[in-house]
Amino acid sequence: MAVPRSRSSNSKKNSRSANSALKAKGLSTCSNCNKTKMPHTVCPFCGFYAKKSVIAIKSETEK
Ligand SMILES: [Zn+2]
């Protein structure tokens, strides 16, 4: 089996993995309730899409 001539140092390993962190992206805010939601989706909190009420969301008190 092939053996690497020199193994990579801890600092080389760590600097390589410095760019691999997961970042939160692709979030947009609702135009009605200003909560963060997935872009191009109906707001799960108030049921608004493109400043119009699309679906009725049952609140905790209505049940
Ligand atoms: Zn909303």
PDB file of the backbone (N, CA, C, O) and the ligand in Angstrom, with CONECT records:
HET     ZN  A 101       1
ATOM      1  N   MET A   1       0.840  -1.185   0.000  1.00  0.00           N
ATOM      2  CA  MET A   1       0.000   0.000   0.000  1.00  0.00           C
ATOM      3  C   MET A   1       0.877   1.238   0.000  1.00  0.00           C
ATOM      4  O   MET A   1       1.907   1.287   0.674  1.00  0.00           O
ATOM      5  N   ALA A   2       0.459   2.231  -0.761  1.00  0.00           N
ATOM      6  CA  ALA A   2       1.249   3.459  -0.841  1.00  0.00           C
ATOM      7  C   ALA A   2       1.177   4.235   0.468  1.00  0.00           C
ATOM      8  O   ALA A   2       0.127   4.341   1.101  1.00  0.00           O
ATOM      9  N   VAL A   3       2.317   4.765   0.843  1.00  0.00           N
ATOM     10  CA  VAL A   3       2.401   5.523   2.099  1.00  0.00           C
ATOM     11  C   VAL A   3       2.752   6.960   1.752  1.00  0.00           C
ATOM     12  O   VAL A   3       3.688   7.189   0.986  1.00  0.00           O
ATOM     13  N   PRO A   4       2.032   7.934   2.290  1.00  0.00           N
ATOM     14  CA  PRO A   4       2.380   9.327   2.006  1.00  0.00           C
ATOM     15  C   PRO A   4       3.767   9.666   2.564  1.00  0.00           C
ATOM     16  O   PRO A   4       4.125   9.260   3.670  1.00  0.00           O
ATOM     17  N   ARG A   5       4.535  10.418   1.772  1.00  0.00           N
ATOM     18  CA  ARG A   5       5.916  10.699   2.148  1.00  0.00           C
ATOM     19  C   ARG A   5       5.988  11.533   3.423  1.00  0.00           C
ATOM     20  O   ARG A   5       6.865  11.315   4.259  1.00  0.00           O
ATOM     21  N   SER A   6       5.065  12.491   3.579  1.00  0.00           N
ATOM     22  CA  SER A   6       5.018  13.249   4.837  1.00  0.00           C
ATOM     23  C   SER A   6       3.558  13.464   5.189  1.00  0.00           C
ATOM     24  O   SER A   6       2.758  13.856   4.339  1.00  0.00           O
ATOM     25  N   ARG A   7       3.216  13.211   6.429  1.00  0.00           N
ATOM     26  CA  ARG A   7       1.827  13.398   6.805  1.00  0.00           C
ATOM     27  C   ARG A   7       1.548  14.870   7.043  1.00  0.00           C
ATOM     28  O   ARG A   7       2.433  15.625   7.445  1.00  0.00           O
ATOM     29  N   SER A   8       0.280  15.278   6.786  1.00  0.00           N
ATOM     30  CA  SER A   8      -0.039  16.696   6.906  1.00  0.00           C
ATOM     31  C   SER A   8      -0.113  17.085   8.367  1.00  0.00           C
ATOM     32  O   SER A   8      -0.629  16.341   9.201  1.00  0.00           O
ATOM     33  N   SER A   9       0.411  18.262   8.665  1.00  0.00           N
ATOM     34  CA  SER A   9       0.482  18.735  10.045  1.00  0.00           C
ATOM     35  C   SER A   9      -0.907  19.110  10.552  1.00  0.00           C
ATOM     36  O   SER A   9      -1.856  19.237   9.778  1.00  0.00           O
ATOM     37  N   ASN A  10      -1.003  19.283  11.852  1.00  0.00           N
ATOM     38  CA  ASN A  10      -2.279  19.675  12.454  1.00  0.00           C
ATOM     39  C   ASN A  10      -2.740  21.018  11.903  1.00  0.00           C
ATOM     40  O   ASN A  10      -3.930  21.203  11.645  1.00  0.00           O
ATOM     41  N   SER A  11      -1.825  21.950  11.721  1.00  0.00           N
ATOM     42  CA  SER A  11      -2.216  23.275  11.245  1.00  0.00           C
ATOM     43  C   SER A  11      -2.679  23.212   9.793  1.00  0.00           C
ATOM     44  O   SER A  11      -3.579  23.956   9.402  1.00  0.00           O
ATOM     45  N   LYS A  12      -2.076  22.332   8.984  1.00  0.00           N
ATOM     46  CA  LYS A  12      -2.516  22.162   7.592  1.00  0.00           C
ATOM     47  C   LYS A  12      -3.917  21.543   7.540  1.00  0.00           C
ATOM     48  O   LYS A  12      -4.764  21.961   6.750  1.00  0.00           O
ATOM     49  N   LYS A  13      -4.145  20.542   8.396  1.00  0.00           N
ATOM     50  CA  LYS A  13      -5.467  19.914   8.462  1.00  0.00           C
ATOM     51  C   LYS A  13      -6.528  20.919   8.901  1.00  0.00           C
ATOM     52  O   LYS A  13      -7.615  20.994   8.329  1.00  0.00           O
ATOM     53  N   ASN A  14      -6.176  21.696   9.946  1.00  0.00           N
ATOM     54  CA  ASN A  14      -7.167  22.623  10.492  1.00  0.00           C
ATOM     55  C   ASN A  14      -7.479  23.759   9.518  1.00  0.00           C
ATOM     56  O   ASN A  14      -8.625  24.195   9.412  1.00  0.00           O
ATOM     57  N   SER A  15      -6.455  24.235   8.810  1.00  0.00           N
ATOM     58  CA  SER A  15      -6.719  25.328   7.876  1.00  0.00           C
ATOM     59  C   SER A  15      -7.505  24.829   6.669  1.00  0.00           C
ATOM     60  O   SER A  15      -8.248  25.598   6.059  1.00  0.00           O
ATOM     61  N   ARG A  16      -7.351  23.545   6.315  1.00  0.00           N
ATOM     62  CA  ARG A  16      -8.143  22.997   5.213  1.00  0.00           C
ATOM     63  C   ARG A  16      -9.613  22.922   5.595  1.00  0.00           C
ATOM     64  O   ARG A  16     -10.482  23.196   4.768  1.00  0.00           O
ATOM     65  N   SER A  17      -9.901  22.551   6.846  1.00  0.00           N
ATOM     66  CA  SER A  17     -11.291  22.403   7.266  1.00  0.00           C
ATOM     67  C   SER A  17     -11.902  23.715   7.754  1.00  0.00           C
ATOM     68  O   SER A  17     -13.024  23.726   8.259  1.00  0.00           O
ATOM     69  N   ALA A  18     -11.174  24.814   7.605  1.00  0.00           N
ATOM     70  CA  ALA A  18     -11.715  26.092   8.069  1.00  0.00           C
ATOM     71  C   ALA A  18     -12.872  26.548   7.197  1.00  0.00           C
ATOM     72  O   ALA A  18     -13.718  27.319   7.651  1.00  0.00           O
ATOM     73  N   ASN A  19     -12.926  26.078   5.934  1.00  0.00           N
ATOM     74  CA  ASN A  19     -13.972  26.516   5.016  1.00  0.00           C
ATOM     75  C   ASN A  19     -15.139  25.546   4.942  1.00  0.00           C
ATOM     76  O   ASN A  19     -16.057  25.767   4.152  1.00  0.00           O
ATOM     77  N   SER A  20     -15.139  24.481   5.735  1.00  0.00           N
ATOM     78  CA  SER A  20     -16.153  23.446   5.577  1.00  0.00           C
ATOM     79  C   SER A  20     -17.296  23.581   6.575  1.00  0.00           C
ATOM     80  O   SER A  20     -18.126  22.678   6.679  1.00  0.00           O
ATOM     81  N   ALA A  21     -17.359  24.681   7.306  1.00  0.00           N
ATOM     82  CA  ALA A  21     -18.430  24.846   8.281  1.00  0.00           C
ATOM     83  C   ALA A  21     -19.750  25.098   7.577  1.00  0.00           C
ATOM     84  O   ALA A  21     -19.781  25.738   6.526  1.00  0.00           O
ATOM     85  N   LEU A  22     -20.837  24.602   8.143  1.00  0.00           N
ATOM     86  CA  LEU A  22     -22.160  24.833   7.584  1.00  0.00           C
ATOM     87  C   LEU A  22     -22.621  26.232   7.941  1.00  0.00           C
ATOM     88  O   LEU A  22     -22.470  26.679   9.078  1.00  0.00           O
ATOM     89  N   LYS A  23     -23.186  26.918   6.959  1.00  0.00           N
ATOM     90  CA  LYS A  23     -23.661  28.273   7.183  1.00  0.00           C
ATOM     91  C   LYS A  23     -25.155  28.328   6.893  1.00  0.00           C
ATOM     92  O   LYS A  23     -25.641  27.694   5.956  1.00  0.00           O
ATOM     93  N   ALA A  24     -25.861  29.075   7.688  1.00  0.00           N
ATOM     94  CA  ALA A  24     -27.291  29.275   7.463  1.00  0.00           C
ATOM     95  C   ALA A  24     -27.464  30.247   6.312  1.00  0.00           C
ATOM     96  O   ALA A  24     -26.966  31.372   6.362  1.00  0.00           O
ATOM     97  N   LYS A  25     -28.173  29.816   5.271  1.00  0.00           N
ATOM     98  CA  LYS A  25     -28.397  30.714   4.146  1.00  0.00           C
ATOM     99  C   LYS A  25     -29.750  30.395   3.520  1.00  0.00           C
ATOM    100  O   LYS A  25     -30.373  29.387   3.852  1.00  0.00           O
ATOM    101  N   GLY A  26     -30.191  31.237   2.636  1.00  0.00           N
ATOM    102  CA  GLY A  26     -31.465  31.031   1.979  1.00  0.00           C
ATOM    103  C   GLY A  26     -32.644  31.329   2.865  1.00  0.00           C
ATOM    104  O   GLY A  26     -33.681  30.674   2.757  1.00  0.00           O
ATOM    105  N   LEU A  27     -32.509  32.308   3.744  1.00  0.00           N
ATOM    106  CA  LEU A  27     -33.633  32.672   4.604  1.00  0.00           C
ATOM    107  C   LEU A  27     -34.190  34.011   4.153  1.00  0.00           C
ATOM    108  O   LEU A  27     -33.439  34.921   3.801  1.00  0.00           O
ATOM    109  N   SER A  28     -35.501  34.124   4.166  1.00  0.00           N
ATOM    110  CA  SER A  28     -36.130  35.397   3.885  1.00  0.00           C
ATOM    111  C   SER A  28     -37.116  35.697   5.013  1.00  0.00           C
ATOM    112  O   SER A  28     -37.454  34.820   5.807  1.00  0.00           O
ATOM    113  N   THR A  29     -37.565  36.936   5.071  1.00  0.00           N
ATOM    114  CA  THR A  29     -38.479  37.316   6.135  1.00  0.00           C
ATOM    115  C   THR A  29     -39.880  37.487   5.567  1.00  0.00           C
ATOM    116  O   THR A  29     -40.056  37.896   4.420  1.00  0.00           O
ATOM    117  N   CYS A  30     -40.877  37.165   6.395  1.00  0.00           N
ATOM    118  CA  CYS A  30     -42.273  37.294   5.986  1.00  0.00           C
ATOM    119  C   CYS A  30     -42.645  38.768   5.898  1.00  0.00           C
ATOM    120  O   CYS A  30     -42.227  39.571   6.732  1.00  0.00           O
ATOM    121  N   SER A  31     -43.435  39.124   4.882  1.00  0.00           N
ATOM    122  CA  SER A  31     -43.835  40.522   4.726  1.00  0.00           C
ATOM    123  C   SER A  31     -44.922  40.906   5.713  1.00  0.00           C
ATOM    124  O   SER A  31     -45.152  42.092   5.947  1.00  0.00           O
ATOM    125  N   ASN A  32     -45.597  39.916   6.300  1.00  0.00           N
ATOM    126  CA  ASN A  32     -46.695  40.212   7.223  1.00  0.00           C
ATOM    127  C   ASN A  32     -46.227  40.184   8.667  1.00  0.00           C
ATOM    128  O   ASN A  32     -46.471  41.134   9.411  1.00  0.00           O
ATOM    129  N   CYS A  33     -45.545  39.094   9.085  1.00  0.00           N
ATOM    130  CA  CYS A  33     -45.205  38.963  10.500  1.00  0.00           C
ATOM    131  C   CYS A  33     -43.714  39.106  10.757  1.00  0.00           C
ATOM    132  O   CYS A  33     -43.283  39.032  11.908  1.00  0.00           O
ATOM    133  N   ASN A  34     -42.904  39.313   9.699  1.00  0.00           N
ATOM    134  CA  ASN A  34     -41.466  39.560   9.817  1.00  0.00           C
ATOM    135  C   ASN A  34     -40.696  38.427  10.473  1.00  0.00           C
ATOM    136  O   ASN A  34     -39.619  38.648  11.027  1.00  0.00           O
ATOM    137  N   LYS A  35     -41.240  37.212  10.417  1.00  0.00           N
ATOM    138  CA  LYS A  35     -40.493  36.070  10.915  1.00  0.00           C
ATOM    139  C   LYS A  35     -39.703  35.458   9.762  1.00  0.00           C
ATOM    140  O   LYS A  35     -40.070  35.619   8.598  1.00  0.00           O
ATOM    141  N   THR A  36     -38.619  34.757  10.088  1.00  0.00           N
ATOM    142  CA  THR A  36     -37.825  34.138   9.030  1.00  0.00           C
ATOM    143  C   THR A  36     -38.538  32.907   8.501  1.00  0.00           C
ATOM    144  O   THR A  36     -39.113  32.127   9.261  1.00  0.00           O
ATOM    145  N   LYS A  37     -38.491  32.746   7.192  1.00  0.00           N
ATOM    146  CA  LYS A  37     -39.139  31.606   6.547  1.00  0.00           C
ATOM    147  C   LYS A  37     -38.309  31.201   5.341  1.00  0.00           C
ATOM    148  O   LYS A  37     -37.403  31.926   4.930  1.00  0.00           O
ATOM    149  N   MET A  38     -38.622  30.040   4.775  1.00  0.00           N
ATOM    150  CA  MET A  38     -37.958  29.603   3.560  1.00  0.00           C
ATOM    151  C   MET A  38     -38.412  30.497   2.413  1.00  0.00           C
ATOM    152  O   MET A  38     -39.592  30.845   2.358  1.00  0.00           O
ATOM    153  N   PRO A  39     -37.516  30.889   1.479  1.00  0.00           N
ATOM    154  CA  PRO A  39     -37.934  31.730   0.374  1.00  0.00           C
ATOM    155  C   PRO A  39     -38.863  30.979  -0.583  1.00  0.00           C
ATOM    156  O   PRO A  39     -38.739  29.766  -0.751  1.00  0.00           O
ATOM    157  N   HIS A  40     -39.785  31.701  -1.202  1.00  0.00           N
ATOM    158  CA  HIS A  40     -40.768  31.183  -2.163  1.00  0.00           C
ATOM    159  C   HIS A  40     -41.680  30.139  -1.545  1.00  0.00           C
ATOM    160  O   HIS A  40     -42.120  29.213  -2.226  1.00  0.00           O
ATOM    161  N   THR A  41     -41.965  30.285  -0.255  1.00  0.00           N
ATOM    162  CA  THR A  41     -42.915  29.389   0.399  1.00  0.00           C
ATOM    163  C   THR A  41     -43.921  30.223   1.172  1.00  0.00           C
ATOM    164  O   THR A  41     -43.657  31.373   1.525  1.00  0.00           O
ATOM    165  N   VAL A  42     -45.076  29.628   1.429  1.00  0.00           N
ATOM    166  CA  VAL A  42     -46.075  30.280   2.267  1.00  0.00           C
ATOM    167  C   VAL A  42     -45.540  30.337   3.687  1.00  0.00           C
ATOM    168  O   VAL A  42     -44.936  29.378   4.168  1.00  0.00           O
ATOM    169  N   CYS A  43     -45.763  31.464   4.360  1.00  0.00           N
ATOM    170  CA  CYS A  43     -45.275  31.620   5.729  1.00  0.00           C
ATOM    171  C   CYS A  43     -45.972  30.604   6.638  1.00  0.00           C
ATOM    172  O   CYS A  43     -47.202  30.567   6.663  1.00  0.00           O
ATOM    173  N   PRO A  44     -45.235  29.786   7.378  1.00  0.00           N
ATOM    174  CA  PRO A  44     -45.878  28.790   8.238  1.00  0.00           C
ATOM    175  C   PRO A  44     -46.506  29.391   9.488  1.00  0.00           C
ATOM    176  O   PRO A  44     -47.240  28.702  10.196  1.00  0.00           O
ATOM    177  N   PHE A  45     -46.234  30.654   9.773  1.00  0.00           N
ATOM    178  CA  PHE A  45     -46.751  31.262  11.000  1.00  0.00           C
ATOM    179  C   PHE A  45     -48.068  31.981  10.758  1.00  0.00           C
ATOM    180  O   PHE A  45     -48.970  31.902  11.592  1.00  0.00           O
ATOM    181  N   CYS A  46     -48.204  32.695   9.612  1.00  0.00           N
ATOM    182  CA  CYS A  46     -49.414  33.467   9.386  1.00  0.00           C
ATOM    183  C   CYS A  46     -50.127  33.067   8.089  1.00  0.00           C
ATOM    184  O   CYS A  46     -51.247  33.524   7.858  1.00  0.00           O
ATOM    185  N   GLY A  47     -49.525  32.235   7.238  1.00  0.00           N
ATOM    186  CA  GLY A  47     -50.192  31.776   6.026  1.00  0.00           C
ATOM    187  C   GLY A  47     -50.208  32.798   4.919  1.00  0.00           C
ATOM    188  O   GLY A  47     -51.051  32.719   4.025  1.00  0.00           O
ATOM    189  N   PHE A  48     -49.294  33.766   4.948  1.00  0.00           N
ATOM    190  CA  PHE A  48     -49.246  34.786   3.923  1.00  0.00           C
ATOM    191  C   PHE A  48     -48.239  34.401   2.851  1.00  0.00           C
ATOM    192  O   PHE A  48     -47.213  33.787   3.139  1.00  0.00           O
ATOM    193  N   TYR A  49     -48.542  34.767   1.614  1.00  0.00           N
ATOM    194  CA  TYR A  49     -47.567  34.647   0.526  1.00  0.00           C
ATOM    195  C   TYR A  49     -47.774  35.825  -0.412  1.00  0.00           C
ATOM    196  O   TYR A  49     -48.900  36.077  -0.844  1.00  0.00           O
ATOM    197  N   ALA A  50     -46.719  36.544  -0.733  1.00  0.00           N
ATOM    198  CA  ALA A  50     -46.755  37.729  -1.588  1.00  0.00           C
ATOM    199  C   ALA A  50     -47.786  38.736  -1.070  1.00  0.00           C
ATOM    200  O   ALA A  50     -48.602  39.257  -1.830  1.00  0.00           O
ATOM    201  N   LYS A  51     -47.730  38.997   0.242  1.00  0.00           N
ATOM    202  CA  LYS A  51     -48.558  39.993   0.933  1.00  0.00           C
ATOM    203  C   LYS A  51     -50.047  39.669   0.883  1.00  0.00           C
ATOM    204  O   LYS A  51     -50.874  40.548   1.127  1.00  0.00           O
ATOM    205  N   LYS A  52     -50.407  38.415   0.567  1.00  0.00           N
ATOM    206  CA  LYS A  52     -51.809  38.021   0.559  1.00  0.00           C
ATOM    207  C   LYS A  52     -51.986  36.793   1.438  1.00  0.00           C
ATOM    208  O   LYS A  52     -51.096  35.947   1.523  1.00  0.00           O
ATOM    209  N   SER A  53     -53.127  36.700   2.086  1.00  0.00           N
ATOM    210  CA  SER A  53     -53.408  35.531   2.909  1.00  0.00           C
ATOM    211  C   SER A  53     -53.805  34.375   2.002  1.00  0.00           C
ATOM    212  O   SER A  53     -54.810  34.456   1.297  1.00  0.00           O
ATOM    213  N   VAL A  54     -53.029  33.309   2.016  1.00  0.00           N
ATOM    214  CA  VAL A  54     -53.248  32.198   1.099  1.00  0.00           C
ATOM    215  C   VAL A  54     -53.929  31.045   1.813  1.00  0.00           C
ATOM    216  O   VAL A  54     -54.891  30.474   1.298  1.00  0.00           O
ATOM    217  N   ILE A  55     -53.440  30.700   2.993  1.00  0.00           N
ATOM    218  CA  ILE A  55     -54.052  29.620   3.751  1.00  0.00           C
ATOM    219  C   ILE A  55     -54.347  30.124   5.153  1.00  0.00           C
ATOM    220  O   ILE A  55     -53.654  31.001   5.668  1.00  0.00           O
ATOM    221  N   ALA A  56     -55.378  29.564   5.763  1.00  0.00           N
ATOM    222  CA  ALA A  56     -55.742  29.943   7.128  1.00  0.00           C
ATOM    223  C   ALA A  56     -54.967  29.066   8.100  1.00  0.00           C
ATOM    224  O   ALA A  56     -55.047  27.838   8.056  1.00  0.00           O
ATOM    225  N   ILE A  57     -54.219  29.717   8.972  1.00  0.00           N
ATOM    226  CA  ILE A  57     -53.445  29.003   9.990  1.00  0.00           C
ATOM    227  C   ILE A  57     -54.266  28.968  11.266  1.00  0.00           C
ATOM    228  O   ILE A  57     -54.697  30.009  11.762  1.00  0.00           O
ATOM    229  N   LYS A  58     -54.482  27.771  11.801  1.00  0.00           N
ATOM    230  CA  LYS A  58     -55.206  27.650  13.064  1.00  0.00           C
ATOM    231  C   LYS A  58     -54.269  28.017  14.210  1.00  0.00           C
ATOM    232  O   LYS A  58     -53.197  27.428  14.350  1.00  0.00           O
ATOM    233  N   SER A  59     -54.658  28.963  15.009  1.00  0.00           N
ATOM    234  CA  SER A  59     -53.837  29.310  16.164  1.00  0.00           C
ATOM    235  C   SER A  59     -54.128  28.351  17.303  1.00  0.00           C
ATOM    236  O   SER A  59     -55.053  27.542  17.225  1.00  0.00           O
ATOM    237  N   GLU A  60     -53.332  28.444  18.365  1.00  0.00           N
ATOM    238  CA  GLU A  60     -53.471  27.499  19.492  1.00  0.00           C
ATOM    239  C   GLU A  60     -54.806  27.672  20.194  1.00  0.00           C
ATOM    240  O   GLU A  60     -55.327  26.713  20.764  1.00  0.00           O
ATOM    241  N   THR A  61     -55.380  28.889  20.166  1.00  0.00           N
ATOM    242  CA  THR A  61     -56.624  29.126  20.912  1.00  0.00           C
ATOM    243  C   THR A  61     -57.845  28.653  20.128  1.00  0.00           C
ATOM    244  O   THR A  61     -58.875  28.352  20.729  1.00  0.00           O
ATOM    245  N   GLU A  62     -57.754  28.581  18.789  1.00  0.00           N
ATOM    246  CA  GLU A  62     -58.920  28.195  17.997  1.00  0.00           C
ATOM    247  C   GLU A  62     -59.220  26.717  18.048  1.00  0.00           C
ATOM    248  O   GLU A  62     -60.335  26.300  17.735  1.00  0.00           O
ATOM    249  N   LYS A  63     -58.237  25.911  18.440  1.00  0.00           N
ATOM    250  CA  LYS A  63     -58.447  24.473  18.468  1.00  0.00           C
ATOM    251  C   LYS A  63     -59.339  24.143  19.650  1.00  0.00           C
ATOM    252  O   LYS A  63     -59.657  22.975  19.877  1.00  0.00           O
TER     253      LYS A  63
HETATM  254 ZN    ZN A 101     -45.815  35.406   8.259  1.00  0.00          ZN2+
END
